[in-house]
Every structure is written in structure tokens, then in C-alpha cells.
Amino acid sequence: MQSFLISLSTVAVAEMGDRTQLLSLMLAARFRRPWPILAGILCATLANHGAAAFIGHQLGHALTPRILDAAVGVSLIAMALWTLKPDSLAESSARATRRGAFLTTLISFFIAEIGDKTQLATMALAAAYSNLPAVVAGTTTGMLLANAPVVLFGNAFATRLPLKPIRYLASALFFALGVYFLVRSLSTA
């Protein structure tokens, strides 16, 4: 349960103001069909985070607990710093096509998530926690919790979010988790 809750909260907070959240807003404005967009986000996130978690899990088995905790700690602190930089969305990655709301969301969301901080967080969390389904379920739920209000309420909701404080909160969460894993690596001898 701990791996699910940490994964959920980490990704939900980190996703605020992220480029995939901006993509969700653009898709909602373009298609005005929230349910196919949310279904596309769910499927893309499951596929993307499932692959990331699998890779992270494999790395977790290949490394000693001490090295793994140190690597996870350093990567989470790096994500804390990355989170402080506001995201923007390139116009080319958000262009709607004739594919429809679901397929456009599925493809664009999957591609936008590649190398994103939430994908890297999923890898790190899967390396740190042995319960792979709980990590993927947590990160996917966190992604949906962060994006569903944007898709459902669009511009009215998004313009009221205090993105700067949320970015600082996400950064602090990543930093605290990073320090936790670094301390854990030092105590593992």
C-alpha cells in the first residue's frame, strides 16, 4: 500500500503544470469530448508507465540495495530540480489530427510522456519498491487525478491553479523522497 500511495502522490503533484497536463488542456479545448480523452490518457499512461516500471524494476534487481537506494535518491533529487523549471508544450506535438479524440490523445500522450519527469519517477519508484503493479497503479492514478480536472473543466479550472506553488510542492516532495533514499543507502551496510 505504501508503494501505491507514494507513487500516486508523487506523480499527482509532479504532474501539475507539466507538459502532459498542458497537452490535456489543449486536447480538451480541441475535441470537447472528455471521456475519450481520459480513456486515451489512461491507456497511454498504463503503457508508458508500465514499460518504465518494468525497466526500473529490472534495474532494481541488477543493483545492490545500497547502490539502488543511492541511484534512486540522486535521481529523485535531480527530478526535484527539474520540477522547478516550468514546462511548455511545443505546438507541433499538440496538433490534433483526423484520428479522433481517443487515438490522438493516446498517441500524443504516450509520446509526450517519453523522458518526462513522471516517467522517470515511475522508473525510480519501481526500482525502489518491489510491488510493480502497485507502483504502476499509483503513478497511473496520480496522472489521472492531475489531468481529469483539466480535461473536465478546461480553461476555467486551469487558469485558477497556482502553478508556481504547486511546482515548489512537487519539487519538495521529490527532494524529500530523494533524501530519504540517500539516507537509506548510507544506513545499508
N, C-alpha and C positions, 0 to 999 in steps of 0.2 A: 504494500500500500504506500510505503514511503517513496519508492521509486516513481509510482504513478503521480503522487501529489507534487513531488519536487519537479518532475518533468512537466506537468500541467502548468504549475505556477511560473516556472522559468520561461517557458515558451509563450504563455499568455501575456506576461508582462513585456518580454523582449519583442514581441510582435507589434506592440503599439508604435505606430509611426514608421513601421518597416515598409520596404518597397512592396511586399506582397499585400500589405494592408492597403497601400495606395492603389495597387492593381485591383483589389476587390472593389474599392470605391469607383474606379473607372469602369469596371465591368458592370457594376450595378447601375451606373448612370447610362451606360450604352444600351444594355439589354432590358433593364427594368423587369427582370424575371429572377427574383431572389432564390427560389428553390433549386433551379438547375445550376445556378452559380454556386450555391452552398454545396450541392452534390459534387460539382466539379472540384471545389476546394477540398472536400473530404477525400475523394478518390486520389487526387494529385498528392495530397499530404500523406495519405497512407502509403502510396507507392514510394514517394521520395524519402519520407522518414523511415519507412520500413527498410529500404536499401541502406540508408545512412546508419540505422541502428544495427543492421547486420554487420556492416563494415566495422563499426565501433566495437561491437561485441567480439568480433574476431580479433581485433587488435587487443582487446582486453584480455583474451586468453593467451595471446602471444607474449605479453609483457609480465614481468614480476609485479606483484601488488604494489611495491614501493615505487617502481618506475611508472606504473599505470596511474597511481594517485598523483604523482608529481606532474605527469603529462596532462592529466585531466585538469589539475589545478592551474597550471600555466595557461592551458587553452581557455579555461573559463575567465581568467583574469584578462587575457587578450580580448575575449568577447566583451568583457566589461568596458574596455577602452573603445572597442569598435562601436558599441552601442551608443556612445556619446556623440558619434558623428551622425547627423540626420541623413536619412535615405532620400533618394529621389528616384523617380521611375522614368526611364528613357521612353520616349514616345513610341519608338519602334516596337518595343516589347509589349505595349498595351494596345496595339491596333486590333480592333475586332475584325473578324473575318466572316465569311459566309458559312462558317461551320456551325453556328448556333451558340447559345449561351453555355451549355454544358461542355461541349467539346473545346470551345475557345478558352473557357476557364481551366479545364483540365490541362490542356497543353501549355497555356501561358503561365499558369500557376506552378506546374511542375518545373518548367524551365527557369522561372524566376526564383524558385527555391534552391536551385543548384548553387552551392557555395555560399548560401545565405547563412547568417548567424544562427538562425533557428535550426537549420540542417546540421551545422557544425555542433551546436549544442546537443542535438539528438545523438550524434556520434559519441560525444564526450559522455553523455549520460548513460548510453548503452554500454560504453566501456567500463563505466564505474559501477553500474548496477547489473546484476545477473538476470533480473527479470525483464527480458527483452519485450514480451507483449505489454507489460505494464508501462515501460518507457515509451513505446510507440503509441499506445492508447493515450498516455498522458500528454505527449507532445502534439498528437493529432487533436485531442480535445482542447488543449490550450490554443492551438491555431484556430479552431472553430469558434471558441469563446471570444477571441480577439477580432475575428473577421465577420462573424454573424451580425453584430450590431451595425457594422459599416455597410454590409450588404442590405440589411433590412431597413435601415433608417437613412442611409445615404448621406448626402451633404449636410443635412440638418444636424446629424449626430457628430459627424467627423469634424465639423468646424468648431465644435464646443469642447473637444478633447484638449486638455493641457499637455501637448506632446513633449515639451521640454521637461517638465517634472516627471512624466512617465518614463522618458529616456533615462533620467537620472536614477529612478527607482529600479529600472531594469539593469542598469549598469551596477548599481549597488548589490542587487541580487546575484548577478554573475560574479562580482568581486567576492562577496561573502562565501559563495559556494567554492570559488577558486581557492580562497584562503583555507577553507575547511579541508579541501582535498590536499593542499600542500602541507598543512599541519598533520593530517593523517599519514601522508607519505613519510614525514620525519619521525613519526612515532612508530612506524612499522619497521622493525629491525630484525 
